[in-house]
Amino acid sequence: MEFQPEPTLVELIRYNNWANTQIIAVCQRLDAGQLDATAPGTYGSIYDTLGHMIRAEADYIGRI
């Protein structure tokens, strides 16, 4: 019997990949100063946020 992933999970992963692609596209247009800037109430810089996203997704994938 072949493993069949849950359709809802597959759709969520596809959406997450789409959203990440959109974020990366915007970030590619920013200069280093913008990527390294911080603002009150945020996770830190955009660099920090991207690193957090990568670590969180790697952890999540490791759990499923």
N, C-alpha and C positions, 0 to 999 in steps of 0.2 A: 504494500500500500504506500503510495507516494504522499509525502507531506504536502498539504494545501494550506497556505497561510490564510489567516482571517482576512476577508475582504476589507473590512473597516480599517484594520491596521495597515494594510497595503495602501489604502487611500490616504491615510494620515501621513504615512512616510512619503508618498508622492507629493502631497501638499507641502510638507516640511522641506523637501528638496527644492520645490518651486520657490518657496519663500526664501530659502537660503540663497538661491541663485539671484533673486531680486536684490537682496541685501548686498551681496558681493558686487553686483553690477553697479550699485550706487557707490559703494566704498572704493571701487576702482577709479572713480572720477575725483576722489578727494586727494589732497596733498598730505604729506607726512604730518604737517602741523595740525591739520584738521583731524587726522586719524588719532593723533596723540593728545588732543585737547580733552579736558574733562568739564563736566557741568554738574552743578548741585542736583542731587536726587537721582543720579544715574549710577550704573555699575562701575564707572570709571571712564577711561578713554574708549574710543571705538576699538582700538587694538585689544584692550582688556575684555571688552564685550565679545569680540570675535573669538578670543582665546577661551572664554567661558563657554561659548556656544559649542566649540569643538570638544572641550572636555566633557560637557554635559551630554552631548550626543554620543560620544564614545562610551561613556558610562551607561547610558540608556541602552545602546545597542548590545553592550556586554550583558545586560540583564535579560534581554529577550532572546 
